[in-house]
Every structure is written in structure tokens, then in C-alpha cells.
Amino acid sequence: MPKRILQGVVTSNTNNQTVTVQVERKFTHPIMKKTIRKTKKYRAHDQTNVVGVGDLVKIQECAPRSKTKTWEVLTE
């Protein structure tokens, strides 16, 4: 099964080797036919500590690295 890749904006990088990424998804409501925006935050592993707040990053699923981290930042 392929690993999911999401794109979002970094909202926090205060912890060592960890960033918080906010991912936004848009979809159409099935009844009202209105476009809805929903956001969700993911904690991702950043090995090199080079990502800053406000950066647009891609994150990929990985094996659990801690209790809350199951994503890692893709290096481009």
C-alpha cells in the first residue's frame, strides 16, 4: 500500500526534530453544494531541523517515531 503524502504549512518548530504541519482540505458539501475548508494538524519528524514556521512542506506517512509522530518531512 502506498504511503500518503500531504502538503501543508508549518505552524510550529519549537521542539527538537519535530514540526507541526497544518493541512487544509477543501470539499463540496453533498447536500448544500457549498465548498467547505477543513484543517487538521499533524506532528512530523524533521531530522535536520531546517524547516521554519510558515514554510510550505510535504509530509509522508512513516512508522511511528513516538506517541504522536507518524509522519516525516520530505526533503526536496
N, C-alpha and C positions, 0 to 999 in steps of 0.2 A: 504494500500500500504506500503510495507516495506521501511525502511529508508536506504539510500545508505551509504555505508562505504567505505572510500578511505584511502589509505596508502601513506604517503609522508614524506619528510624531513623538519624539522623546519628551516626556514631561518631567522626569527626574533622573539624576545620575549621582545622587549623594552617597549611595552605598558602593563599596568596593566591588568591581566587576559585575555590577547589576544596574540595569536601567529599567525604567518604567516607560512603556510604549502605549500610547493611546491610539487605538484603531477605530476608524469610523466606517460604518457600512450604511448604504442607502438602499432602500427597497420601497416598493409600492404597496400600500395597504390593499388587501384583497377586496374589501368592500367599499371603502371611501375613495379609492384610486388616488390617494394623496401620497407624495413622496415623503418618507419618514427617514430621519437620520438617527442612528443609534451608535453610541460609543462604548467601548469596553477597554479596560486597561490590562495589559499583560506585563509580567516581570520577565525580563530576558537577560541572559548571560552575555556579558561583554568582556571578553578575555583581555583585550588590550587597553581598556579604559580610555578610548579616544573619542567616543560619542558624546556630544554635548546636548544640552537642553535646546529644543527647537529643531534639531536635525531630523530629516526625513530618512527613516531606515526601513529595511526589510528584515523580518524575523522569521525563523524557521523552527518547526517543532523539533524537539530532541528528547532524549531520555531524561528523566527527572534529575536535576542537579541539586535541588534542595526541596524543601516543603512546598515552596511557591513557584520555583523556576522550572518550567518545562519548555522554554523557548530559548533560542540563541540568536544573536545578531549576525546577519550575513555580512561578510567583508566584501566590499566591492572595489 
